Amino acid sequence: MEQQPQGSEVARMRERIELELRSAQSALSDPAITAPHRFIEQRYRNIGRLQKYLGKLTSEEEALRTVIDISNDVIDPPAQGKE
């Protein structure tokens, strides 16, 4: 029996990566928040662990591309309604 990537697990990992990135980005850029370096560092360590796990579900290359894509969307969200 051929084993296929678990779609729901991949989706869950993508969501967790996005949440960690948003948390780190917020701590870096929101004027009302002052986060210690340790907090931000922990977010990025979590992202690394999630990326590694995602790589086991898909491939290392795909996991890296996923983190980059999510990171780009968090840091510079696509404009909605503009062409």
Sequence and secondary structure as in RCSB ss.txt:
>XXXX:A:sequence
MEQQPQGSEVARMRERIELELRSAQSALSDPAITAPHRFIEQRYRNIGRLQKYLGKLTSEEEALRTVIDISNDVI
DPPAQGKE
>XXXX:A:secstr
      HHHHHHHHHHHHHHHHHHHHHHH TT    HHHHHHHHHHHHHHHHHHHHHS HHHHHHHHHHHHHHHH
S   SS  
